[in-house]
Amino acid sequence: FAEILHYLATINSARRDAGRPPVGVYPETKNPTHFRARDLPLEPPLLAELERGLLGAPVFIQSFDAGNLQALRGQCDYPLVQLLEPGTQPELASIARYAQAIGVHKSTVVSPETGESTGLAARAHDAGLALHAWALRAENRFLGARWHRGSDPAAHGDRAGEIAALVAGGADGL
């Protein structure tokens, strides 16, 4: 992670010199409960590395573990993203107490068959949360049927169309 942040700082220095905005970082804490139970909490080293190497780049910290994000809320001001499994009915008001956004599979934002909004982004916004959608890939096998091109699962489909539908459906980030 420290190497990635160093590389990012180098890139952002050149971007700043060219008058371009910095590239950010979007780390996910993996299995924080597992590591905390082994007396290896992830929060202190993550925050120390960000403090040491971020150098003004934007950051979002994401996790499926609500307890991890709640602990981070008390330790930092970085935007936090509660990742949700597909099929989860989120308690948005509760999440809004510690996170700034939810991160969800794209199929929960727009229907993969029709491209129509599911209303989840509007509900998130009503609760004061941004919505970020994940798992965007160009291959047909990863796109909703509406955006397939041809029948080869490995062929590239209409990813731009899917992205446009996600934005129209209210996604704030991808």
Stockholm file with secondary structure:
# STOCKHOLM 1.0

chainA/1-174         FAEILHYLATINSARRDAGRPPVGVYPETKNPTHFRARDLPLEPPLLAELERGLLGAPVFIQSFDAGNLQALRGQCDYPLVQLLEPGTQPELASIARYAQAIGVHKSTVVSPETGESTGLAARAHDAGLALHAWALRAENRFLGARWHRGSDPAAHGDRAGEIAALVAGGADGL
#=GR chainA/1-174 SS CHHHHHHHHHHHHHHHHTTCCCCCBCCBCCSHHHHHHTTCCSHHHHHHHHHHHCTTCCBCEEESCHHHHHHHHTTCCSCEEEECCTTCCCCHHHHTTTCSEEEEEGGGTBCTTTCCBCSHHHHHHHTTCEEEEECCCSBGGGSCGGGCCSSCTTSBCCHHHHHHHHHHTTCSBC
#=GC SS_cons         CHHHHHHHHHHHHHHHHTTCCCCCBCCBCCSHHHHHHTTCCSHHHHHHHHHHHCTTCCBCEEESCHHHHHHHHTTCCSCEEEECCTTCCCCHHHHTTTCSEEEEEGGGTBCTTTCCBCSHHHHHHHTTCEEEEECCCSBGGGSCGGGCCSSCTTSBCCHHHHHHHHHHTTCSBC
//
